[in-house]
Amino acid sequence: MVSTGMRRVLARLEEEKAEAAGLPEPTWERMRRDYEDLGRDFPADPAAPGERTELGGVPAVRFAGEGADESRAVYFLHGGGYVLGGILTHRAITSRIALAAGCPVYALDYRLAPEHVFPAAVDDAVAGYRALVGRGLAPDRIAVSGDSAGGGLALACLLALRDAGDALPACAIPISPWTDLTGATGWATADDAVDPVLTADMLRRMARDYMAGQDARTALASPMFAEPDGLPPLLIQVGTAEILLTDSTLFAEKARNAGVDVTLEIETGAPHVWHHFVPLADEAGAAIGRIGAFVRERTE
């Protein structure tokens, strides 16, 4: 059953989507400001304050609660279609994952398109992971996570590390991941009315500016088209009110068929990355709690 809080979130998102319909297409700069405003509405949990740092030359923020286990870490890659988002936009999620997992979360502020096109984000993600290992963290004590495009980027990072012969992390948690930038496996023909956040046109624009004419079927852009064998255990969370639902379900099926240990959680009635709304919807806090339990189980 969808909670009262989630119903209110859905109503708010639908209202905002309706207001935006028919207006001129906003610039990425405008959308970046709007996304940061959302992040200010949902700040970090004060029990896990953020501290600026860097990983492999890439800006990052470390979130940790009192008594955090420093021998473990969650490495988090934010969403935003590779063109939006950053440290400000995901503090509500990352700080609470740190508390739920009982270890620091390192959130990477990787380069964005169209200023920095594919594979800049993948290069930054790999560099950040290697920097964590270089600080003395054992790979089997690290979990990699990310939401939306960041969920796809988390999978791309794993694939790049696997192919380069690096030791892989203990597990990964893609949240509402964007695994197919072409839309061929689902979202391009999905009913936009299902999703109060995303539209197919928005995703096409993001993919266009991230790929800049390159082949979107390449595995590190669209993990859906990769061979996923050898990846670590995955927890994939996705909602039913998403045009990206098949990006999770089909990738999960492909990974399972390749022998990967996959846990797929489908949240009834939840919109894209409902975790953002943790102060408002019980489903968000519960999902983050399950992420924390999964990380503890796989890294302790």
Sequence and secondary structure as in RCSB ss.txt:
>XXXX:A:sequence
MVSTGMRRVLARLEEEKAEAAGLPEPTWERMRRDYEDLGRDFPADPAAPGERTELGGVPAVRFAGEGADESRAVY
FLHGGGYVLGGILTHRAITSRIALAAGCPVYALDYRLAPEHVFPAAVDDAVAGYRALVGRGLAPDRIAVSGDSAG
GGLALACLLALRDAGDALPACAIPISPWTDLTGATGWATADDAVDPVLTADMLRRMARDYMAGQDARTALASPMF
AEPDGLPPLLIQVGTAEILLTDSTLFAEKARNAGVDVTLEIETGAPHVWHHFVPLADEAGAAIGRIGAFVRERTE
>XXXX:A:secstr
   HHHHHHHHHHHHHHHHHTTS    HHHHHHHHHHHHHHS   TTS EEEEEETTEEEEEE  TT  TT EEE
EE  STTTS  TGGGHHHHHHHHHHHTS EEEE    TTTS TTHHHHHHHHHHHHHHHTT  GGGEEEEEETHH
HHHHHHHHHHHHHHT    SEEEEES    TT TTTGGGS GGG SS  HHHHHHHHHHHHTTS TTSTTT GGG
S  TT   EEEEEEEE TTHHHHHHHHHHHHHTT  EEEEEEEEEETTGGGGTTT HHHHHHHHHHHHHHHHHH 
